[in-house]
């Protein structure tokens, strides 16, 4: 029996579970600031619904972004930790690719763009042709996004969406292992909003040390 867990925290909190011979189970918390509190409860909820334990998992798929620093790392670290503890493989995918796979499976145009909110008046985006990513992911102001049909959770920041605007957990677990490997590191694409401050500068004048002769 195969049992694949899917996690994505690039926007809201998303989890899915695909067990061979069954329809995928999904759970979502529509909150962009509750990843640390809500992700593991969703995982436990899905496993309980399928009458499984963590030890029954045979693989994990995780969206590695792009996304904001704090939320994104929660999903990636959780997936890597579970994979290490359970001894199962972890497959990282670009979160925008998941939305593209949803759209491609429901009659997407030949070319389109998937967009996500990057905050700071910017967006994350990638360009797709026949469902395959051909450019990106990038982070830029909205006016730098190519003028193509739009999908993704940040599409409204660029124009009128014509494709899916949420990442579907069922697609993540059903198609995730077939999507291009995006590695196991979060795709931040820029420096985090919060950084560790450097050492404070002294307000005192620098003293010169010298050694002269003893009198």
N, C-alpha and C positions, 0 to 999 in steps of 0.2 A: 504494500500500500504506500502510495506517495501522499505526503501532506506538506504543502508549501505555504508558508506564512509570508505575507506581504506587509510592509510598513512604509509609510511616507509621511514626513513631517515638514515638507518644503513649504506648505501653506497651512492648512488645518491639520487635524490629527486623523490619519486614515490607516485602517488595518483591514486585511482580508485573509481568508484561509481557503485554500483549494485542496480538497481531498478527492482522490481518484474515484470516479463514478458518482460524484455528488456535485450539485450546483455550488458555486463559490459562496462562502459566507462573508459578509462585509459589515464593518462598523465605522462610524465617523463621528467625531466631535467637532462641530463647526466653530472652532475657536482657534485663533492664530497665536494665542499666548498660554495655552494649557497643555502643551506637549508633554512636559515632564510629569504632570499630575495624571494625565488621562491615557497615555499610550499603553502602559502595562495593564491597567484594568481592561482596556479593549482587547488585548491579547488573551487575557484570562477568560474574558467573556466568550470570545470566539472558540477557544479550545473547549470550554465547558459545553457550548452549544453543539459541538461536534462529538462530544463524549471522548475527547482526546486529552492527553497530557503533553507537556512540552517534549518529553522523550519520544513522542510519536512523530515529531516533525522530521522531514527528510531534506528540507531545504528552506532557505529564506531569501526573499527578494526585497531589496530596500531601495527607495528613491533617494539618490544622493544630491538632488537639487537640479539646478541652482535654487537657492533660497536664503533667507536671512540666517545669520550665524547661529543664534541661540536655539531656535526651533529645529533647524536642520540637523544640528549635531546630536540632538536627543534621539532621533530616529536611527541615525547611522550608528551611534555608539550602542544603542540598545540591540540592534541587529547583530553587530559584531560580537557583543558580549554573549548573546544567546547562541550564536554560531560556535563560539569558542567553548562555552560550557557544554553544549549539546553535541559537539563534534560534527556539525553539519556545515555544508558550504553556504556562503553568503554571496549573492550576485547583486552588484550595484548597477542601477539603471538611471539614466537621466530622467528626471521627473517629467520634463516636457515631452520626452519620447512616449511616455505612457499615454498622455493626452492625445498625442498624434496617432498612436495605435488605435485608440477609441474612435477617433474621427475617420481614420482610414478604413475602419471596419464598418462604417455606416455611410459610405458615399461621399468622402471628402473630395474637394477639387484636386486637380493635378498638382497645384502648388498652394501652400498655405503657410501661415506663421502661428506658432503657439507662444503665448505671452503669459508671464507671471509678474506679480507686483514685487518690485525690488525695493520699494520705499525710497526716500530721499528724492522723490520726483523722477525716478528711473524705473525701468522694467527689465526683466530678463526675457530673452526671446531666442527662438531658433527657427530656421527656415527649412521647410520640408518639400520634397518633390516626390510624388507618388508614395507618400507615407514614409520616405527615408530622409533622415536629417542630412542636409547638404551644406548647412552653414550654422555656426553657433555651437553651444549657447553663448550669448553675449549679454552684457549689461550696458544700457545706454538710456538717454532720454527717449521718450515715446516717439518723438518726431524722427528718430533715426531708424525706426522699424520699417521694413519694406512694405509698400502699399499692396498687400495681398490679403485674401480672406483670413479672418482672425479667429482663433480659438484660445482656450486656456483661461485660468482664473484671473488673469490681468488684462484680458482682451479689451474690456470696457475702458481701460485707461488709454487705449490707442484709437479705438473707433468702435463700430457696431459689430459685436461678435456674430459669426455665422456658424461656428462649430461648438463643441462641448466646452463648458466653462468650469468644470470641476474634474478633478482626477478621480477616476472610477477604480475603486479597490478591486472589483472583480476582474477588470482588465489587468491590473497590476499583478495579481496572482496567476491568472490564466495565461497571460502572454509574456509576463516579465522575464522568464528564463530564456525566451526567444529574442528578446530585445538586445541591442548591442551592449556589451560589457562597458560600464562607465567607471569601473574601478571601485575601490572601497573608501575613497576619501571624499568628503563633502565638497561639492562644487560651489564655493562661496563667490568666486569671480571678483571679489574685492575684499578689502580689509574689513574686519568686524567693526560694528558701530562703537563698541566699548573696547578700549585698549588699556593694558596695564601701564600706568604712568611711569615715566622715568624717574631717576633720583632727583629730588628737589635741589635747586640751585641755592647755594648759600648767599644770603644778603650781605655777609661780611666781606670786607676787602681781603683779597688774597695776601697772605703774609709771606714774605720772602725769608727763607731760612738760610743762614750762613754761619760758617764756622771760622772764627778768626783766631789769632794767637792769644794765648793766655798772657795776661799782663805779668 
